[in-house]
Amino acid sequence: MDWGIVAMVPMLADFAACHHRFSTARVENRVMTMTSPFSVILSSADYLTLSRRVSRVRTEVRDGLRARIVLAAHHGLPNAVIARDLGVTVDTVRKWRHRFHDGGIGGLKDRHRSGRPRIFPAVAVAEVKALACALPAEKNVPLSRWSHFELAQEAVTRGIVDSVSPATVRRWLHADAIKPWQFRSWIFPRDPDFQAKAGRVLDLYSRVWDGEPLGRDDYVISADEKSQLQALSRRHPDLPPGPGRPRRQEFEYRRGGTLAYFAGYDVHHARVLGLCAPKTGIQPFEYLVEHVMTTEPYASARRVFWIVDNGSSHNGVRSIERMNTSWPTAKLVHLPVHASWLNQVEIYFSIVQRKVVKPQDFPDLATLEDRLLRFQDRYNATVVPFDWRFGRAALHDLLHRVTAHEQIAA
């Protein structure tokens, strides 16, 4: 064995390592000296905008990356170093550096892409949308409303398209917010004095009566009854909610009877006075009126306006006469027919339905009544008047639209 050669092996290894380091340093030095023809010099405003874009948590990843590329270019780093530091290709750095050089911050946005060529002609898309806007019965289809699947089938059956998927139909309808499977109920105003009667009530909500503002000792009470409240007792107790699991309730129940809840809501002071009765009727409503009118400040008020609908407990001229005879300072104001939605107490009843009644599980009527009246006290202690915004101008617009719709239908 040539021991001289063996002794030279470590020296050769050291020489190879030195040569590698020298070559790498020479390459890096050559890279560092290369400059891009697209220089980036940021104004103070652009620098601040891009710095915020980088530091914001909710900035999209692509926008943050482009901002980092431009900021690094502003600091004089070449494309290769920026690409190495950010973990992207040199072509990516070159692209966004070039885009910023030509278009500023606006150049960092994605350009419009034409996308895949249309498969379906615009006429076919419009015909499917028109089909979705028509009732199925008008097209002699035995359905009450359309679904994406059925619209796709009908479009093929009618020869509008050769084939189309429900997902494609869904995208077409979503573009114009067309939802033929949804519906809302409505009713035409049939009271000949609808505008006049509704206007009086809306004026009272604005603290006006017969063109004159209400005084400090004038009050407006919105009153009605919520009937047929059932005391349903579940055969097994409810199970409480848990992580990832809603409250569960037994389906079967025992009937414990029904009661009616009468309530008067002070529109401007957000105060509810109510009572329960076995059923609705004139007498229970008179009990409510007595309960309110003997309570301060209504007992000593100059005027108390009672807004009611045309329910059997308080409809017709006779109800006005009964009110004036029993309580001279009270004035009964009727809503138009089919206009209970203008009665603010209905909002309170909807809150009661959500927070007190459902889900129904009461062992008896006494428990149901106790919860209703205790919730009433709780409600009075925490709430403020409703932010009612439907006034005479909105009423005029509504009736104008209804009239136009009637003319089109005729």
C-alpha positions in Angstrom: 0.0 0.0 0.0 1.3 3.4 -0.9 1.1 5.3 2.4 1.9 8.6 0.7 -1.3 8.4 -1.3 -3.3 7.5 1.8 -1.9 10.5 3.6 -3.0 12.7 0.7 -6.7 11.6 0.9 -7.6 14.1 3.7 -5.8 16.9 1.9 -7.7 16.1 -1.3 -11.0 16.1 0.6 -10.2 19.5 2.2 -9.3 20.9 -1.3 -12.6 19.6 -2.8 -14.6 21.2 0.1 -12.8 24.5 -0.4 -13.3 24.4 -4.1 -17.1 23.8 -3.5 -17.3 26.7 -1.1 -15.4 29.0 -3.5 -17.6 28.0 -6.4 -20.8 28.5 -4.4 -19.6 31.9 -3.2 -18.7 32.9 -6.8 -22.2 31.8 -8.0 -24.0 33.6 -5.2 -21.8 36.7 -5.8 -22.7 36.6 -9.5 -26.4 36.2 -8.6 -26.3 39.1 -6.1 -24.8 41.4 -8.7 -27.6 40.7 -11.3 -30.2 43.4 -11.3 -33.8 43.4 -12.7 -34.7 45.8 -15.5 -38.0 46.5 -13.6 -36.9 48.6 -10.7 -39.3 49.1 -7.7 -39.3 52.3 -5.8 -42.3 52.6 -3.5 -43.9 55.9 -2.4 -44.6 56.2 1.3 -48.3 55.6 0.7 -47.7 52.4 -1.3 -45.1 51.2 1.2 -47.6 51.7 4.0 -50.4 49.9 2.0 -48.3 46.9 1.2 -46.9 46.7 4.8 -50.5 46.6 6.2 -51.4 44.0 3.7 -48.6 41.8 4.8 -49.3 42.2 8.6 -53.1 41.8 8.4 -54.2 38.4 9.6 -57.2 38.2 7.1 -55.2 39.1 4.0 -55.5 36.3 1.4 -52.3 34.3 1.0 -51.8 35.3 -2.6 -52.2 39.0 -1.9 -49.7 38.7 1.0 -47.2 36.9 -1.1 -47.4 39.5 -3.9 -46.9 42.3 -1.3 -43.9 40.6 0.1 -42.3 40.3 -3.3 -42.7 44.0 -4.1 -41.5 45.0 -0.6 -38.4 42.9 -1.0 -37.8 44.3 -4.5 -38.1 47.8 -3.0 -35.3 46.9 -0.6 -33.0 46.1 -3.6 -33.0 42.3 -3.4 -32.7 40.5 -6.7 -35.3 38.1 -8.0 -33.3 34.9 -7.2 -32.9 35.9 -3.5 -36.5 36.9 -3.2 -37.6 33.6 -4.7 -35.3 31.6 -2.3 -36.5 33.5 0.8 -40.2 33.2 -0.1 -40.1 29.7 -1.4 -41.4 30.5 -4.9 -39.9 30.3 -8.4 -38.0 33.1 -10.0 -40.6 33.4 -12.7 -43.2 34.1 -10.0 -41.1 36.9 -8.6 -40.3 38.3 -12.0 -44.0 38.3 -13.0 -45.3 40.3 -10.0 -42.3 42.6 -10.0 -43.1 43.4 -13.7 -46.8 43.8 -13.0 -46.1 46.3 -10.2 -43.6 48.2 -12.3 -46.2 48.6 -15.0 -49.4 49.1 -13.0 -48.6 49.9 -9.4 -50.6 48.4 -6.6 -53.5 47.9 -9.0 -51.3 45.6 -11.1 -51.1 43.1 -8.2 -54.7 42.1 -8.8 -55.7 39.1 -10.9 -56.5 40.0 -14.5 -59.8 39.1 -16.0 -59.9 35.5 -17.4 -62.3 34.6 -20.1 -62.9 31.1 -18.6 -64.2 28.1 -20.4 -66.2 28.8 -23.5 -70.0 28.7 -23.0 -71.6 25.4 -23.5 -75.2 26.6 -23.3 -76.4 29.6 -25.4 -77.6 32.6 -23.5 -81.1 32.1 -25.0 -81.4 28.7 -23.4 -80.2 30.0 -20.0 -82.8 32.8 -20.2 -85.6 30.3 -21.1 -84.8 28.1 -18.1 -84.9 31.2 -15.8 -88.2 32.2 -17.3 -89.5 28.7 -16.7 -88.4 28.9 -13.1 -90.3 32.2 -12.7 -93.6 30.6 -13.9 -95.9 28.5 -11.7 -95.7 24.7 -12.6 -99.5 24.7 -13.0 -99.2 27.3 -15.8 -97.0 24.9 -17.7 -99.4 22.0 -17.1 -96.9 20.3 -14.7 -98.4 18.5 -11.6 -96.2 20.2 -9.1 -96.7 23.0 -6.6 -93.2 24.5 -7.0 -90.0 23.8 -8.9 -86.8 22.3 -7.7 -83.4 22.3 -9.5 -83.8 18.7 -10.5 -87.3 19.2 -11.9 -86.4 22.3 -13.8 -83.5 20.4 -15.4 -85.9 17.6 -16.4 -88.5 20.0 -17.7 -85.9 22.0 -19.8 -84.9 18.8 -21.5 -88.5 17.7 -22.0 -89.3 21.0 -23.6 -86.3 20.8 -25.9 -84.7 24.0 -24.4 -81.4 22.0 -24.0 -80.3 18.5 -24.9 -79.1 17.8 -21.4 -78.3 19.9 -18.3 -77.5 19.0 -14.7 -79.4 20.3 -11.6 -76.1 21.8 -10.4 -75.9 23.9 -13.6 -79.5 25.0 -13.2 -78.7 26.0 -9.6 -75.9 28.2 -10.8 -78.1 29.9 -13.3 -80.8 30.7 -10.8 -78.3 31.7 -8.1 -76.9 34.4 -10.5 -80.3 36.2 -10.4 -81.3 35.1 -6.9 -84.3 33.1 -8.3 -85.7 30.7 -5.7 -88.9 29.1 -7.1 -89.1 26.6 -4.2 -89.8 29.4 -1.7 -93.0 31.3 -1.2 -94.6 33.9 1.0 -98.3 34.4 1.7 -100.0 37.8 1.3 -103.5 39.3 1.1 -105.0 42.2 -0.7 -106.3 45.0 1.5 -110.1 44.7 1.2 -111.1 47.4 3.7 -112.4 50.4 1.6 -111.0 52.8 4.3 -107.7 50.9 4.7 -105.4 54.0 4.1 -107.4 56.2 6.5 -107.6 53.7 9.3 -104.0 52.6 9.0 -102.9 56.2 8.8 -104.5 57.0 12.1 -102.7 54.2 13.8 -99.3 55.1 12.3 -99.9 58.7 13.4 -100.4 57.4 17.0 -97.2 55.5 16.8 -95.6 58.9 15.9 -97.4 60.5 18.8 -99.9 62.5 16.6 -103.7 62.5 16.7 -105.9 64.5 14.3 -102.9 66.4 13.2 -101.9 67.5 16.8 -99.0 66.1 18.8 -99.9 64.0 21.9 -99.3 65.5 25.3 -97.2 64.0 28.0 -100.2 62.6 29.7 -101.5 60.8 26.6 -100.7 57.1 26.2 -101.0 54.6 23.3 -101.8 51.0 24.2 -101.6 48.2 21.5 -103.8 45.4 22.7 -104.9 41.9 21.6 -105.2 38.4 22.8 -103.1 35.2 22.1 -105.6 32.4 22.1 -105.4 28.6 22.3 -102.2 28.4 24.3 -101.9 24.7 25.2 -100.4 23.1 28.3 -98.8 20.0 26.7 -97.1 17.7 29.2 -94.5 15.4 27.6 -94.6 11.8 28.6 -90.9 11.8 29.3 -88.7 14.8 30.5 -86.7 16.8 28.1 -83.0 16.0 27.7 -80.7 19.0 28.0 -78.4 20.1 25.2 -74.7 19.0 25.1 -71.7 19.6 22.9 -72.8 19.1 19.3 -76.3 18.0 20.5 -79.4 20.1 20.7 -82.1 19.9 23.3 -84.2 16.8 22.8 -87.9 16.5 23.5 -90.3 13.6 23.7 -92.8 13.5 20.8 -95.8 12.2 22.8 -97.7 14.4 25.2 -100.8 14.7 27.3 -103.1 17.6 26.9 -103.7 19.8 29.9 -106.1 22.3 28.4 -105.9 25.7 26.8 -106.0 29.3 27.9 -105.9 32.8 26.4 -103.3 35.5 27.1 -104.6 39.1 26.9 -102.0 41.9 26.8 -101.8 45.6 26.4 -98.5 47.0 25.2 -97.6 50.7 25.9 -96.1 51.6 22.6 -93.9 54.5 23.7 -92.8 53.2 27.1 -92.4 49.5 26.4 -94.5 48.3 29.2 -96.8 45.2 29.1 -99.8 44.7 31.3 -101.6 41.4 30.8 -103.7 38.6 32.3 -104.8 35.1 31.4 -108.4 33.8 30.9 -109.9 30.4 30.1 -111.0 31.7 26.7 -111.3 34.8 24.5 -114.4 37.0 24.6 -115.7 40.4 25.4 -115.7 39.9 29.1 -112.0 38.9 29.4 -111.0 41.8 27.2 -112.9 44.2 29.5 -111.0 42.7 32.4 -107.8 43.7 30.6 -109.1 47.2 30.0 -110.0 47.5 33.7 -106.6 46.1 34.7 -104.8 48.8 32.6 -107.1 51.7 33.2 -106.9 51.3 37.0 -103.0 51.2 36.9 -101.0 54.4 37.0 -100.1 56.4 35.0 -103.1 55.4 32.8 -105.7 55.8 35.6 -104.9 59.6 35.8 -104.1 60.1 32.1 -105.8 62.7 30.0 -106.3 60.2 27.1 -105.5 56.5 26.6 -105.7 55.3 23.0 -106.4 51.6 22.5 -105.3 50.2 19.2 -107.1 46.9 18.4 -107.8 44.7 15.4 -111.3 43.5 14.4 -111.3 40.3 16.5 -114.6 39.3 18.1 -113.6 40.5 21.5 -113.4 44.1 20.5 -114.9 44.7 17.0 -117.6 47.0 15.7 -119.3 50.1 16.9 -120.6 48.4 20.1 -117.1 47.9 21.4 -116.4 51.7 21.0 -119.6 52.5 22.9 -118.7 50.0 25.7 -115.2 51.6 26.0 -116.5 55.2 26.1 -119.2 54.3 28.7 -116.9 52.5 31.1 -113.8 54.6 30.6 -114.4 58.2 29.3 -110.6 58.8 29.0 -110.1 55.7 26.8 -110.5 55.8 23.0 -110.7 52.6 21.0 -109.0 52.8 17.6 -109.6 50.0 15.1 -107.1 48.7 12.6 -108.3 48.0 9.0 -109.5 44.5 8.3 -106.7 42.0 7.9 -104.1 44.5 9.2 -103.1 42.9 12.5 -99.5 43.2 11.3 -99.8 46.9 12.1 -100.5 46.1 15.8 -97.2 46.3 17.8 -98.5 43.9 20.5 -98.2 41.2 17.8 -94.4 41.6 18.0 -94.5 41.0 21.7 -96.7 37.9 21.2 -94.1 36.6 18.7 -91.4 37.0 21.4 -93.6 35.2 23.9 -94.1 32.3 21.4 -90.4 31.9 20.9 -89.1 32.4 24.4 -92.0 31.2 26.7 -94.3 28.8 24.8 -92.0 26.7 22.6 -90.9 24.1 23.1 -94.2 23.3 24.9 -93.9 21.3 28.1 -96.2 22.4 30.9 -97.6 20.0 33.5 -100.8 22.1 33.8 -102.4 25.4 32.9 -101.3 27.0 36.2 -97.7 26.5 35.3 -98.2 27.9 31.8 -100.0 31.0 33.3 -97.3 31.5 35.9 -94.5 31.4 33.3 -96.4 33.9 31.1 -96.9 36.4 33.8 -93.4 36.1 35.2 -91.9 36.5 31.8 -94.1 39.7 31.5 -92.4 41.1 34.5 -88.9 40.1 33.2 -89.7 41.7 29.9 -90.8 45.0 31.4 -87.5 45.2 33.4 -85.2 44.9 30.4 -86.7 46.2 27.1 -87.0 49.4 25.2 -89.7 50.5 22.7 -89.7 48.8 19.3 -87.8 50.6 16.5 -91.0 51.1 14.4 -90.1 52.6 11.0 -93.3 51.9 9.0 -95.0 55.3 8.6 -97.4 57.1 6.3 -94.8 57.3 3.5 -94.2 53.6 3.6 -97.9 52.9 3.7 -98.4 55.1 0.6 -95.7 53.2 -1.3 -97.2 49.8 -0.2 -100.7 50.7 -1.5 -99.3 52.1 -4.7 -97.6 48.8 -5.4 -100.7 46.8 -4.5 -102.8 49.0 -6.9 -100.2 48.5 -9.7 -100.3 44.7 -9.1 -104.1 44.6 -9.3 -104.0 46.5 -12.6 -101.5 44.1 -14.0 -103.5 41.1 -12.8 -106.7 42.6 -14.4 
